[in-house]
Amino acid sequence: MITFRKHSGIYTLEAQQELPISIEKAWDYFSSPENLTEITPPKMQFKISSKVDRPAYQGQIITYKVVPFLGVKTNWVTEITSVKEQEFFIDEQRFGPYKMWHHEHFFESLANGNTLMKDKISYKIPFGFLGAIAQSLFIKSQLTEIFSYRKKTLDKLFY
């Protein structure tokens, strides 16, 4: 399930997915930055350009090359700003295509042994009115496509 809302010039996307794996296995997979490539649509040409030899930790800087939209290749730099093992981690864009990007990843162990994974992304698009048009024309649909691709990929991996 993916929802969007707008508030104070910021857009928020929320998504969740139940996975038939333990919270330990979910944490191991999602806190390893190199797995991002596997769950990102190939057309985005997502490639990590920094060394990522450890799972997510507070202060970690990760650099990427990506084609976020309209065939435009860009550098994207994120920082892991907060981590609580097997519960959540947060990454924030430091440089990239958005004016602001704050991504919260939450993990919850369910009574059936599965893990509920929740994402909350708060983002602001540059260029004012033109950015709002871009949100309506392609950014919202592209983010929906990314999370739909991720869901399908994770279903194949873990089911």
N, C-alpha and C positions, 0 to 999 in steps of 0.2 A: 504494500500500500504506500502510495506517494501522495503527499499533500503539499500545497504551496499557500502561502499567505504573504501579504504585504503590510508593513507597518513602519511608519516614520521613514519612508524612503528605502527601507531594507526589505529584502525578500527572505523568506524562510521556507526551506524545503525540509520535510520530515518524511522518513522512510523507515520501514521495519521489515524484518524477515526472521522467521523461525527456522533454525537449522537443526538437523538431527544429530548434533554432536555436542560433546561436553563443553562447558565453558572454558576448560583448560585448552582443549583443541582449538576452539574458536579464537581464544586469546593468542595462542601461538601463531595461528594463521594471519590474523588481522594486525597484529603488532609487528609483523615482519614487513617492512616497507617494500621489499622486492616482490611481494605478492600483488601489489597494486597493478603491475603490468598485466597480470593474468585476468584481472576483473575489470579492466578498462577496454572499451571497444577498440578493435584494431585500427579503425579509421582515424582515431585520435593520435596515432603514432607515438604513444606515451613511452618515454624512455627515461629512466633515472640516470642522471649524469653525475651524481655524487656517490661517494663510497658509503654503502649502507651495510655494515658488518655486524650490526647489533639490532635487537628489537627496539621498538619505540621507547624513547626515554626523554624526560623533560630537558629542553634545550637543544634537542637534535635538529639540525638543519638538513633538509633534503631538497636537492635541486632536480628539476625535470626539464625535459624538452617535450612539448606537446603541441598538437594542433587542436585548440579548443573549439574553433568555429571558423567557418568560411575559408578553410584552407590556410589560415594564417598560423605559421609556426612561431612559438614563443617560448621563452624561458619562464619557469614557474619555480618560486622558492617558497617552501613552507617551513615552519618551525613547530615542533611538538612542544606545546606550552604547558601541558599538564598530563600526568599519567597516574592512574591508580590501578595497579595490576588486577586483571580479570574483572574490572568494573568499567573503566572508561579511559579514553585518551582524547586529547583535543589538539587539532592542528590548525594553524593560522597562516594565511598567505602573507609573506613578507614582500614579495615582488611577483607580479603576474598580471593576468588579464582583468582581474576584478579590482574594484576600488577597495573592497573589503571582502574577506573570505574567512569564516570561522566555522570549523567543522568539528562537531562533537560526536564521538563514537561511544555508544553505551552497550554493555553486555549484561544480560540477566539470565541466571540459571533458572530453568523452569522445573516444576515438580516431576515432569515426565523424563527428565534427563537431557532435554534439548536446551538450546540457547536461543534467547530472543536478542537479536541485534537491532539496535535503533541508531539511526543517523539523524542529526539535526544540523543543517547548514544554514547559517545566516550570511547573506552576501549583499553587497551593494555594487551596482553596475556604474561604471564611469559614463560621462557624457550626458548627464541630466536627462532631458526629454528624449534625446536620441537613444540613450541607454534603456529607457522605459519601452520604447518602440522595439528595440532589439530583444528585450525580455519577452515581449508578446509574440514577436515574429519567429525567434529561433532559440533563445537561451533556455526558456522554460522547457521546450520540447526536447532540446538536446540533453538537459539534465535528467529529464524523465527517461530518455533513451539510455543514458549511462546507467541509471539505477535499474532499469529493466534488463539490460545486458548483464549487469552484475548479478541480479537475481537468478537469471537463467544459468549463468556460469557456475554460481554457487550450488544451485540445484544439481547440476551435472557432477560437480566435485564431491558433494556430500550425501547425495541420496543414492 
